Amino acid sequence: MVRERIRWPLVVERARQIVDGYAPLKVTLRQVMYRLAAEGVLPHTPPMYRRLSSQLAQARREAPSPI
């Protein structure tokens, strides 16, 4: 079985959509991971959870700050 390469910008955007869908409630990284895994976007593995955490932290740091 050949694995498709993960397109992190698309994963980060989908994670953003998931978080926005919970507003005004807060959502945990674990909840986002479960949703992405259920949708088949990411495999549900500990290394992938850590990588998602890293990618989303980087996206938060790079996001423009709200006024």
N, CA, C and O of each residue as an XYZ file, in Angstrom:
268
protein
N       0.835     -1.174      0.000
C       0.000      0.000      0.000
C       0.890      1.251      0.000
O       1.813      1.357      0.807
N       0.617      2.168     -0.881
C       1.393      3.395     -0.994
C       0.681      4.503     -0.223
O      -0.510      4.752     -0.408
N       1.445      5.157      0.643
C       0.870      6.261      1.411
C       0.974      7.550      0.627
O       1.983      7.831     -0.019
N      -0.088      8.320      0.697
C      -0.069      9.635      0.067
C       0.649     10.605      1.004
O       0.483     10.543      2.222
N       1.437     11.488      0.432
C       2.156     12.487      1.218
C       1.154     13.447      1.871
O       0.185     13.871      1.242
N       1.397     13.773      3.113
C       0.501     14.658      3.845
C       0.764     16.092      3.417
O       1.902     16.563      3.442
N      -0.277     16.764      3.032
C      -0.184     18.169      2.631
C      -0.546     19.023      3.840
O      -1.718     19.310      4.085
N       0.470     19.420      4.586
C       0.252     20.100      5.857
C      -0.530     21.404      5.752
O      -1.341     21.678      6.636
N      -0.331     22.224      4.719
C      -1.169     23.433      4.644
C      -2.665     23.105      4.582
O      -3.483     23.825      5.154
N      -3.019     22.022      3.890
C      -4.431     21.615      3.824
C      -4.915     21.077      5.168
O      -6.048     21.329      5.576
N      -4.046     20.334      5.848
C      -4.404     19.793      7.166
C      -4.612     20.931      8.160
O      -5.568     20.919      8.936
N      -3.714     21.913      8.132
C      -3.831     23.058      9.047
C      -5.115     23.829      8.761
O      -5.802     24.257      9.688
N      -5.440     24.005      7.492
C      -6.679     24.723      7.139
C      -7.900     23.938      7.618
O      -8.843     24.532      8.140
N      -7.896     22.629      7.452
C      -9.028     21.811      7.914
C      -9.131     21.861      9.432
O     -10.233     21.906      9.978
N      -7.997     21.855     10.114
C      -8.002     21.978     11.576
C      -8.601     23.317     11.990
O      -9.364     23.389     12.954
N      -8.256     24.376     11.263
C      -8.813     25.698     11.550
C     -10.342     25.684     11.390
O     -11.060     26.271     12.200
N     -10.823     25.020     10.356
C     -12.265     24.916     10.132
C     -12.937     24.159     11.279
O     -14.018     24.538     11.730
N     -12.298     23.099     11.742
C     -12.848     22.322     12.858
C     -12.931     23.188     14.105
O     -13.962     23.215     14.776
N     -11.854     23.894     14.419
C     -11.837     24.766     15.604
C     -12.907     25.843     15.480
O     -13.642     26.096     16.434
N     -13.001     26.477     14.317
C     -14.009     27.520     14.101
C     -15.427     26.966     14.256
O     -16.329     27.680     14.694
N     -15.619     25.713     13.902
C     -16.931     25.089     14.012
C     -17.383     24.890     15.456
O     -18.577     24.733     15.710
N     -16.469     24.894     16.383
C     -16.806     24.739     17.800
C     -17.092     26.083     18.473
O     -17.603     26.112     19.592
N     -16.770     27.192     17.807
C     -16.918     28.522     18.418
C     -18.353     28.721     18.886
O     -19.281     28.333     18.177
N     -18.556     29.298     20.026
C     -17.600     29.954     20.907
C     -16.947     28.995     21.908
O     -16.205     29.440     22.784
N     -17.205     27.708     21.795
C     -16.581     26.738     22.692
C     -15.113     26.552     22.322
O     -14.698     26.842     21.200
N     -14.348     26.069     23.275
C     -12.942     25.766     23.015
C     -12.813     24.300     22.619
O     -13.673     23.478     22.937
N     -11.746     23.994     21.935
C     -11.506     22.638     21.459
C     -10.058     22.271     21.774
O      -9.168     23.120     21.731
N      -9.839     21.005     22.088
C      -8.482     20.540     22.401
C      -7.808     19.977     21.155
O      -8.461     19.647     20.165
N      -6.506     19.879     21.231
C      -5.742     19.278     20.146
C      -6.210     17.836     19.923
O      -6.322     17.385     18.783
N      -6.479     17.130     21.001
C      -6.939     15.736     20.888
C      -8.255     15.654     20.117
O      -8.433     14.765     19.284
N      -9.178     16.580     20.393
C     -10.451     16.584     19.661
C     -10.209     16.813     18.170
O     -10.817     16.149     17.329
N      -9.330     17.744     17.847
C      -9.019     18.020     16.444
C      -8.397     16.782     15.801
O      -8.748     16.422     14.677
N      -7.479     16.134     16.509
C      -6.843     14.928     15.973
C      -7.868     13.843     15.695
O      -7.829     13.206     14.643
N      -8.794     13.626     16.641
C      -9.823     12.599     16.439
C     -10.681     12.906     15.217
O     -11.008     12.010     14.439
N     -11.041     14.167     15.054
C     -11.852     14.553     13.894
C     -11.084     14.322     12.596
O     -11.631     13.773     11.640
N      -9.816     14.739     12.559
C      -9.016     14.555     11.349
C      -8.815     13.074     11.040
O      -8.856     12.671      9.878
N      -8.600     12.274     12.065
C      -8.437     10.832     11.855
C      -9.743     10.203     11.370
O      -9.734      9.348     10.485
N     -10.858     10.629     11.949
C     -12.159     10.081     11.539
C     -12.474     10.430     10.087
O     -13.121      9.656      9.382
N     -12.016     11.593      9.648
C     -12.247     12.019      8.265
C     -11.236     11.394      7.300
O     -11.358     11.558      6.086
N     -10.246     10.684      7.828
C      -9.238     10.063      6.985
C      -8.167     11.027      6.510
O      -7.417     10.717      5.585
N      -8.088     12.196      7.137
C      -7.091     13.196      6.755
C      -5.710     12.793      7.269
O      -4.710     12.961      6.572
N      -5.660     12.262      8.489
C      -4.410     11.828      9.112
C      -4.580     10.446      9.708
O      -5.673     10.098     10.154
N      -3.516      9.648      9.724
C      -3.584      8.377     10.450
C      -3.561      8.643     11.951
O      -2.917      9.587     12.411
N      -4.249      7.830     12.694
C      -4.340      8.002     14.150
C      -3.195      7.259     14.820
O      -3.346      6.120     15.263
N      -2.030      7.936     14.887
C      -0.855      7.346     15.516
C      -0.206      8.384     16.426
O      -0.352      9.583     16.191
N       0.503      7.945     17.456
C       1.192      8.910     18.334
C       2.172      9.826     17.593
O       2.192     11.025     17.872
N       2.989      9.312     16.655
C       3.880     10.235     15.937
C       3.114     11.290     15.135
O       3.555     12.435     15.039
N       1.981     10.914     14.565
C       1.199     11.872     13.786
C       0.557     12.911     14.706
O       0.424     14.075     14.327
N       0.162     12.504     15.899
C      -0.387     13.442     16.893
C       0.671     14.490     17.253
O       0.371     15.682     17.321
N       1.903     14.041     17.482
C       2.993     14.973     17.818
C       3.293     15.903     16.648
O       3.553     17.090     16.846
N       3.258     15.371     15.439
C       3.515     16.195     14.250
C       2.398     17.226     14.056
O       2.670     18.375     13.706
N       1.154     16.822     14.280
C       0.037     17.762     14.188
C       0.212     18.877     15.211
O       0.006     20.050     14.901
N       0.588     18.512     16.417
C       0.820     19.505     17.464
C       1.861     20.523     17.017
O       1.670     21.728     17.181
N       2.952     20.040     16.457
C       4.021     20.911     15.985
C       3.549     21.818     14.853
O       3.842     23.014     14.845
N       2.831     21.255     13.914
C       2.355     22.028     12.763
C       1.359     23.113     13.184
O       1.418     24.237     12.687
N       0.452     22.776     14.093
C      -0.539     23.758     14.530
C       0.097     24.840     15.395
O      -0.316     25.998     15.334
N       1.092     24.481     16.199
C       1.808     25.486     16.996
C       2.531     26.460     16.076
O       2.521     27.668     16.314
N       3.150     25.945     15.039
C       3.836     26.812     14.076
C       2.834     27.722     13.371
O       3.112     28.905     13.174
N       1.687     27.194     12.992
C       0.661     28.000     12.324
C       0.159     29.116     13.237
O      -0.091     30.230     12.775
N       0.009     28.821     14.538
C      -0.430     29.864     15.478
C       0.614     30.959     15.600
O       0.274     32.140     15.674
N       1.886     30.572     15.621
C       2.959     31.572     15.736
C       3.029     32.456     14.494
O       3.343     33.642     14.595
N       2.741     31.893     13.336
C       2.837     32.630     12.073
C       1.571     33.415     11.729
O       1.585     34.257     10.831
N       0.488     33.142     12.436
C      -0.782     33.821     12.131
C      -0.680     35.305     12.498
O      -0.042     35.665     13.487
N      -1.310     36.152     11.699
C      -1.314     37.568     12.065
C      -2.058     37.778     13.383
O      -3.076     37.137     13.641
N      -1.548     38.666     14.196
C      -2.178     38.899     15.495
C      -3.447     39.721     15.308
O      -3.468     40.644     14.494
N      -4.507     39.397     16.052
C      -5.751     40.163     15.954
C      -5.565     41.563     16.541
O      -4.777     41.769     17.464
N      -6.288     42.487     15.999
C      -6.180     43.879     16.477
C      -7.053     44.086     17.688
O      -7.099     45.188     18.234
